[in-house]
Amino acid sequence: MQTPGSKKVSIGLPVFNRESSITNTIDSILAQTYENFELIISDNASTDRTREICQKYARIDKRVTYISQKSNIGMMKNFKFVLEESSSEYFMWWASDDVKSSNFIELNLSFLEKHKHYVASTSPNRLETLDGTVSSHTTFALDGNLEQRFSCFFDNCWNSHGVFYSLIRRDALKDCKIIGRDFFAVDWAIILHLVTCGKIKRLQQGEMISGIYGISSGSNGWTAFHKKPWHWLIPILELTYYVLELSSKFKLNLRLKIIRRLFLLNLYCIFQKYLSIFYQLYVKKLKK
């Protein structure tokens, strides 16, 4: 860990077996026009060429710290690890298959420095698709009052990837006890924690392109996390518990609205989960 205050921005890059994308990702980080950052790479015991690639960058750029885990500690514990290793005023997670425009950090840091009541800031983001194209830009922000921020999040939760990978005031994350836990929609829980701390800006400038290798983009997105019997009936049980606790001191009217949105979101997840399972069975039948 570096001496506190030595760098303005810490970037946490958790990675596991990403030899196909990690070079582009690190190149995108090192090409940032804002240069006063530390890059902390935590390799979750990769078995491909990820270690070799990351070590090369650590040798040629002193801002890069490469740490290899002795064994796989789990995805979200790896996210927690890079946060705990950071030391700067601002922090951001950077996915191992994402790229950002070279001005991403500079633009969002400039905004946060001028607007102290915002806890995070990001730029429009797009998703890479399996056919090599990218989706249209996602541009929603979470910067109204508390009720508006919660409502906007629930309206856009399935497209909140770019918000999770915002530039964040590190102090806003220190009391988020959910970081490191592994369950479906844990990233939503972290975003909602930030929403209770303050506003999240979406600039019009800059860009982020998310890769296709995230677990939720695969056919096993549900089964990877849903291993308990109750997940068949309440797919986002852990998120529901956490948000109810998070909102325990909110006004009753707002709490009731949040409970209603959680109930509807669980119903939607049940539908999507079973639809995904039936589709996989249908595809397997066709291949026979």
C-alpha positions as semicolon CSV with decimal commas, in nm:
position;residue;x (nm);y (nm);z (nm)
1;M;0,000;0,000;0,000
2;Q;0,129;0,345;-0,086
3;T;0,165;0,632;0,157
4;P;-0,176;0,804;0,203
5;G;-0,203;1,114;-0,013
6;S;0,073;1,009;-0,255
7;K;-0,181;0,953;-0,530
8;K;-0,512;1,129;-0,592
9;V;-0,684;0,829;-0,754
10;S;-0,662;0,455;-0,687
11;I;-0,778;0,209;-0,953
12;G;-0,861;-0,143;-0,840
13;L;-0,840;-0,408;-1,113
14;P;-0,950;-0,755;-0,994
15;V;-0,878;-1,016;-1,260
16;F;-0,903;-1,388;-1,323
17;N;-0,808;-1,564;-1,648
18;R;-0,845;-1,266;-1,880
19;E;-0,547;-1,310;-2,112
20;S;-0,771;-1,223;-2,408
21;S;-0,877;-0,882;-2,276
22;I;-0,638;-0,766;-2,005
23;T;-0,388;-0,602;-2,242
24;N;-0,651;-0,370;-2,391
25;T;-0,784;-0,296;-2,044
26;I;-0,448;-0,199;-1,894
27;D;-0,355;0,000;-2,206
28;S;-0,679;0,195;-2,160
29;I;-0,585;0,273;-1,799
30;L;-0,229;0,379;-1,873
31;A;-0,351;0,600;-2,160
32;Q;-0,554;0,819;-1,924
33;T;-0,477;1,189;-1,960
34;Y;-0,491;1,219;-1,580
35;E;-0,172;1,044;-1,469
36;N;-0,156;1,080;-1,089
37;F;-0,305;0,740;-1,005
38;E;-0,207;0,404;-0,865
39;L;-0,323;0,087;-1,039
40;I;-0,367;-0,212;-0,810
41;I;-0,405;-0,543;-0,996
42;S;-0,515;-0,843;-0,792
43;D;-0,481;-1,166;-0,988
44;N;-0,717;-1,426;-0,844
45;A;-0,481;-1,721;-0,909
46;S;-0,518;-1,717;-1,287
47;T;-0,412;-2,026;-1,479
48;D;-0,363;-1,862;-1,819
49;R;-0,116;-1,589;-1,932
50;T;-0,278;-1,316;-1,718
51;R;0,008;-1,321;-1,465
52;E;0,274;-1,286;-1,734
53;I;0,095;-0,995;-1,901
54;C;0,031;-0,806;-1,578
55;Q;0,386;-0,853;-1,451
56;K;0,517;-0,699;-1,772
57;Y;0,318;-0,381;-1,709
58;A;0,429;-0,369;-1,344
59;R;0,791;-0,376;-1,457
60;I;0,758;-0,090;-1,706
61;D;0,526;0,147;-1,513
62;K;0,584;0,228;-1,146
63;R;0,218;0,322;-1,099
64;V;0,122;-0,044;-1,146
65;T;0,122;-0,281;-0,848
66;Y;0,064;-0,647;-0,930
67;I;-0,047;-0,887;-0,657
68;S;-0,101;-1,257;-0,723
69;Q;-0,333;-1,440;-0,485
70;K;-0,202;-1,780;-0,373
71;S;-0,545;-1,931;-0,430
72;N;-0,875;-1,808;-0,569
73;I;-1,038;-1,602;-0,294
74;G;-1,366;-1,549;-0,480
75;M;-1,475;-1,274;-0,714
76;M;-1,620;-1,021;-0,469
77;K;-1,350;-1,079;-0,208
78;N;-1,106;-0,985;-0,480
79;F;-1,301;-0,663;-0,538
80;K;-1,280;-0,595;-0,164
81;F;-0,909;-0,671;-0,162
82;V;-0,817;-0,405;-0,420
83;L;-1,028;-0,149;-0,232
84;E;-0,850;-0,228;0,096
85;E;-0,512;-0,199;-0,074
86;S;-0,595;0,149;-0,205
87;S;-0,492;0,467;-0,030
88;S;-0,621;0,760;-0,233
89;E;-0,902;1,010;-0,187
90;Y;-1,081;0,872;-0,493
91;F;-1,128;0,509;-0,591
92;M;-1,272;0,318;-0,883
93;W;-1,306;-0,045;-0,975
94;W;-1,208;-0,124;-1,332
95;A;-1,341;-0,445;-1,487
96;S;-1,083;-0,666;-1,657
97;D;-1,255;-0,647;-1,995
98;D;-1,362;-0,279;-1,992
99;V;-1,207;0,015;-2,173
100;K;-1,268;0,384;-2,115
101;S;-1,198;0,700;-2,310
102;S;-0,860;0,852;-2,228
103;N;-1,026;1,152;-2,059
104;F;-1,255;0,946;-1,832
105;I;-1,069;1,002;-1,505
106;E;-0,976;1,361;-1,582
107;L;-1,335;1,463;-1,659
108;N;-1,498;1,286;-1,367
109;L;-1,231;1,389;-1,116
110;S;-1,267;1,752;-1,225
111;F;-1,642;1,734;-1,165
112;L;-1,610;1,576;-0,820
113;E;-1,347;1,828;-0,712
114;K;-1,590;2,109;-0,794
115;H;-1,907;1,945;-0,656
116;K;-1,839;1,814;-0,306
117;H;-2,198;1,696;-0,247
118;Y;-2,164;1,428;-0,517
119;V;-2,016;1,096;-0,405
120;A;-1,942;0,955;-0,749
121;S;-1,930;1,046;-1,116
122;T;-1,923;0,850;-1,440
123;S;-1,960;0,891;-1,815
124;P;-2,199;0,741;-2,072
125;N;-2,140;0,369;-2,114
126;R;-2,209;0,110;-2,379
127;L;-2,204;-0,270;-2,378
128;E;-2,007;-0,484;-2,618
129;T;-2,219;-0,757;-2,777
130;L;-2,135;-1,109;-2,886
131;D;-2,131;-1,008;-3,254
132;G;-1,866;-0,744;-3,190
133;T;-2,092;-0,440;-3,202
134;V;-2,176;-0,211;-2,910
135;S;-2,509;-0,101;-2,767
136;S;-2,641;0,254;-2,753
137;H;-2,524;0,479;-2,471
138;T;-2,665;0,451;-2,120
139;T;-2,691;0,802;-1,979
140;F;-2,911;0,805;-1,667
141;A;-2,781;0,978;-1,353
142;L;-2,874;0,933;-0,987
143;D;-2,867;1,296;-0,882
144;G;-3,216;1,395;-0,766
145;N;-3,334;1,385;-0,406
146;L;-3,313;1,057;-0,213
147;E;-3,651;0,926;-0,330
148;Q;-3,577;1,021;-0,691
149;R;-3,236;0,850;-0,675
150;F;-3,388;0,524;-0,549
151;S;-3,668;0,539;-0,803
152;C;-3,430;0,611;-1,091
153;F;-3,206;0,325;-0,986
154;F;-3,490;0,071;-0,979
155;D;-3,601;0,197;-1,321
156;N;-3,252;0,139;-1,462
157;C;-3,095;-0,130;-1,243
158;W;-3,039;-0,372;-1,530
159;N;-2,827;-0,107;-1,704
160;S;-2,635;0,016;-1,398
161;H;-2,296;-0,134;-1,489
162;G;-2,151;0,206;-1,571
163;V;-2,258;0,348;-1,234
164;F;-2,085;0,069;-1,041
165;Y;-1,760;0,151;-1,222
166;S;-1,781;0,522;-1,142
167;L;-1,504;0,731;-0,992
168;I;-1,602;0,731;-0,623
169;R;-1,504;0,923;-0,313
170;R;-1,332;0,646;-0,118
171;D;-1,478;0,761;0,215
172;A;-1,826;0,684;0,080
173;L;-1,733;0,315;0,060
174;K;-1,573;0,268;0,401
175;D;-1,902;0,194;0,581
176;C;-2,044;-0,034;0,310
177;K;-2,041;-0,369;0,489
178;I;-2,176;-0,553;0,185
179;I;-1,847;-0,522;-0,007
180;G;-1,684;-0,864;-0,029
181;R;-2,004;-1,064;-0,007
182;D;-2,090;-1,280;-0,306
183;F;-2,455;-1,281;-0,417
184;F;-2,661;-1,190;-0,720
185;A;-2,694;-0,810;-0,753
186;V;-2,428;-0,727;-0,494
187;D;-2,321;-0,447;-0,728
188;W;-2,675;-0,305;-0,700
189;A;-2,642;-0,313;-0,322
190;I;-2,317;-0,115;-0,339
191;I;-2,474;0,141;-0,573
192;L;-2,772;0,185;-0,339
193;H;-2,532;0,235;-0,050
194;L;-2,371;0,517;-0,248
195;V;-2,713;0,659;-0,331
196;T;-2,787;0,694;0,042
197;C;-2,458;0,883;0,083
198;G;-2,519;1,137;-0,191
199;K;-2,571;1,207;-0,559
200;I;-2,408;1,026;-0,853
201;K;-2,335;1,229;-1,164
202;R;-2,343;1,115;-1,524
203;L;-2,142;1,348;-1,744
204;Q;-2,218;1,395;-2,112
205;Q;-1,849;1,364;-2,200
206;G;-1,622;1,062;-2,189
207;E;-1,717;0,700;-2,251
208;M;-1,694;0,352;-2,108
209;I;-1,734;0,030;-2,307
210;S;-1,807;-0,282;-2,103
211;G;-1,681;-0,618;-2,226
212;I;-1,877;-0,937;-2,280
213;Y;-1,706;-1,157;-2,021
214;G;-1,897;-1,057;-1,709
215;I;-2,071;-1,344;-1,529
216;S;-2,416;-1,189;-1,575
217;S;-2,373;-1,192;-1,952
218;G;-2,331;-1,567;-1,963
219;S;-2,591;-1,841;-1,964
220;N;-2,499;-1,931;-1,605
221;G;-2,563;-1,585;-1,467
222;W;-2,843;-1,708;-1,239
223;T;-2,705;-2,049;-1,142
224;A;-2,364;-1,907;-1,051
225;F;-2,517;-1,727;-0,753
226;H;-2,846;-1,905;-0,685
227;K;-2,744;-2,213;-0,491
228;K;-2,991;-2,203;-0,201
229;P;-3,349;-2,341;-0,215
230;W;-3,506;-2,006;-0,127
231;H;-3,351;-1,840;-0,432
232;W;-3,612;-2,017;-0,644
233;L;-3,880;-1,805;-0,479
234;I;-3,685;-1,491;-0,381
235;P;-3,401;-1,452;-0,635
236;I;-3,265;-1,131;-0,484
237;L;-3,317;-1,218;-0,118
238;E;-2,979;-1,085;0,001
239;L;-3,028;-0,756;-0,184
240;T;-3,378;-0,725;-0,039
241;Y;-3,255;-0,774;0,318
242;Y;-2,973;-0,527;0,270
243;V;-3,189;-0,254;0,117
244;L;-3,451;-0,293;0,391
245;E;-3,176;-0,246;0,649
246;L;-3,027;0,043;0,452
247;S;-3,363;0,221;0,442
248;S;-3,466;0,144;0,801
249;K;-3,444;0,508;0,905
250;F;-3,614;0,650;0,595
251;K;-3,957;0,807;0,616
252;L;-4,237;0,548;0,614
253;N;-4,375;0,661;0,279
254;L;-4,039;0,614;0,108
255;R;-3,982;0,278;0,278
256;L;-4,316;0,149;0,152
257;K;-4,228;0,258;-0,202
258;I;-3,894;0,079;-0,178
259;I;-4,059;-0,239;-0,045
260;R;-4,302;-0,232;-0,338
261;R;-4,017;-0,193;-0,588
262;L;-3,825;-0,480;-0,428
263;F;-4,132;-0,704;-0,444
264;L;-4,186;-0,627;-0,812
265;L;-3,817;-0,672;-0,887
266;N;-3,819;-1,016;-0,724
267;L;-4,119;-1,115;-0,937
268;Y;-3,943;-0,998;-1,251
269;C;-3,629;-1,190;-1,154
270;I;-3,834;-1,507;-1,101
271;F;-3,975;-1,472;-1,451
272;Q;-3,633;-1,405;-1,606
273;K;-3,471;-1,690;-1,415
274;Y;-3,719;-1,953;-1,528
275;L;-3,723;-1,812;-1,880
276;S;-3,344;-1,848;-1,893
277;I;-3,358;-2,206;-1,763
278;F;-3,625;-2,312;-2,013
279;Y;-3,432;-2,148;-2,296
280;Q;-3,116;-2,341;-2,205
281;L;-3,311;-2,666;-2,196
282;Y;-3,464;-2,584;-2,534
283;V;-3,124;-2,514;-2,687
284;K;-2,984;-2,841;-2,549
285;K;-3,279;-3,030;-2,696
286;L;-3,217;-2,876;-3,038
287;K;-2,851;-2,983;-3,029
288;K;-2,941;-3,349;-2,972
